[in-house]
Amino acid sequence: MTKINYVSARKLMLSCFIVASLAFFVAACKKGLTGSGKIDTSFGIDAAKEWYYGTFKKSRDWASYNGTIRGVKSPKWDNGRYFKTGNMEIVEFPLVKTKSALYLPANNRSTSDMKRIAEATLARVVFMKRDDGQIFVREVEYIPDWDYASRHGFDISSNSLAALEKDFTGRIIIKTWGEEEISRRLIVDGVGRKIGHLKQLPSGTSQQMAEKVSVNSQNCTMYQICEFERECHFVWVGDMLEKICEQWESTGNCWYEEYCDGDPDCNPGLANCQCEVYGICDEDPGGEEEEDCTVKEARFQGASCSEKNEIEEESATATEMTKKYKWTIFKQSWGLYSFQSLEKAKLIKTTNVTNPWKFTEFTHNSVWRSATQFGVSFTCTVHDSETYIGSAGYAAGVELEYVITFAAACKGSPIAGDWPCTSAAVWTANE
């Protein structure tokens, strides 16, 4: 008869139980739960993704971004970076967008140079969890300056809030998921030297004039920034889904930003700056004044107008001339934005000494937005353009029928409006 070693059997059973228990514990931790059902408060890449789909996409903050109008965007989950600072755990992911718009500093650079800077700019999304359990979502733009980008071969992807490269120079802009700007920092050699904000100036203000505007502000500098945008789409290449993007193009819209001295110890990524940089303050969010959607919608309304702006001579010979006529057709009530139109004309010289030039052609060319309200979409769609030249050829005009459309978010829901308009203008050949 075989004698069973009960001691060895008990040891074997105990070992199996320990291994099984450890395996269960590890699996439970990966799910964010302990065996007793208590929530694991640690935060990381997997937890951020789970929270994004399980909680954030059902929230008012998620709905504040209208992807139908402004393009779909989503974190790229396979390239996350985790770090902890102060009482916050932060996970940062690349942000994939089908429509992108950037405001880049002009700095006397060519359009092709600015397109290269746009191509090098990073778009990221960060999930920030405080020790009280609250999670915040912020969009981050890293816009390099030309010298820094060119030194790094226009690849700045190693930068993150956790670790800026020591020589990173450029702008870091923080926004909500709905793309309302919270802060902008001018970074020089990895240190946040200046705090910036957008500034509305009269149309036609040059960079030199802008710098004079800030002369009374101590240690402040004004910069012109101009909009570039592009669209991307996804296509199947074999069994892989690939992102195909168009070229960055200038929209012609420009703005101004003013940077003033800030706290050099307050950099993106530092714990003591979460309120100033990220808009994550200790005040009770329940005490904030609720947004009034009626007031917000009224803020975007405007009216048609016919304001002549500029006449530009495009080309000329002794007997022929081509001119461009720019005028404003629609203005927002407070001057936040406007739409302008461009008409082109051909003229010939006559023997009339008093009025030597007359029109031979007059055509409508284009309409563009002269400024923008960040976080809001504005469009102008021309449905009919009628041009004419007077019988003697000394006057020409245009009448435009168009619709202004805006789209924004309020209380987590989209709001929109449109206004059918008509504008007309007349010019004389010799003005």
Phi, psi and omega in degrees: 000135181280132181267124182275133176272094184293330179296314179297320180297318179296321178297319180296316179296319179296318179298316180298319179297318180297315180298314180298320180296318178297318180297318178296319180296316179297316180297319180296321179296321181296330178276354181086013180233148172266171180298335181275356180092002178285144181286134175279120186278357179291154184230143180196194185298311181294320181294322178297317179296316180297318179294322180302310182281325185277330186237307189297319183291353176257004189265167176292326179297319178298316183290346180291347177254122181267094183291335180297320182270318190260002177098146181285143173219150183202147173297149172263103196287342186273007181227045182279151175231132182247140169204166181234136177218126182058233180263017183240139167256133186233133173239129184241132180233151167299148181246121180265128183229138176277337174230132181227142174225129180235143171254112187251143177294132182291305176049034177059026178267156180287164178299321180295322177296317181294328176295324178292322176295318178300319180295327182277343183297142179258137170247124182228158172236135181239141174250122188239115182251122177275168181289349175272004176094348180289139179241133180240147178244130179226143174262137184235133173246130173252108181251110183281154170276167189298313184297315180296314182298318182292326177296331183256021177062027180059029173237104183248020189294347180284349181281145173205170177297332179292326185203097170285143173298147186299335180254013179300126177227128182159209182241143170238122184242128181251131179227163170285172176299327177282003175069031167273126187290135178257313182202159172219139181234138172265116186257131177233119181051047174079004183239135180283095185277328188226146174256131185243162171207155180284149184221130177275124176235159179302146179299145181086002178289125180277168178300320180296319178294322180297319180295327177291329180300325185265011184294334180276352178264120186296130177054039178243147179226139180257141177229144171271134177236140185235148189274134170234144180218160175206162176238148178232158174214166184247136180228153176274124174244101189068236177254018180246139176268118183244148179268123179245125184243145172283175177286149171294136180229144177284136176269347184087356179274131180231157185219181173228147175230143179243129178247131178235163182302137177236185178285114182295343178271003181249092181247152171305134181101346180269143186294328186281005184238016187295332178285308184293318187274317188254353183071023179256089186256166185279351181296152179290117181298339178292343181272357181288148178289133183289141183292134178263108186293328178295317178294318181297317180295319180297331182295336184267351186286154180209201182207154177290154179204176179219077182252117178285134184251309191203142171241124185239129176278115184276317177204156182201144169235189180293335186238349182225155181209146173240131183233154174243136182241118180250137180208157181265130183252341183207136179227135172290148190305323183258006179081018179292326179205163175206164175241138180239157181237151179237127174242149179239147182220150170247138181230153174235156181270137180248183178270000179290117184289321183287314180233083190288338185251147173218157183283141169242334175218146176210117186226149173280134185252304185195167174230140179216161179270132185270343177201175182214157172259118185297137180086005180228142178258128176236136176222154174232120180248116179274121181263336179204136175229124181240119178247156181206158174236133179300159186301326180273349178087004184265357177220147178213154182206177181213146172232127182246134170249125189209169178232126174267129181234136174232154176216134180212186178233144177212128182055033176083002181238149179287142170236148184208161178200157175214148183228112173290135186220161172224133176225147181217152178208152180228140176233155172259152186295334187252016177271000000 
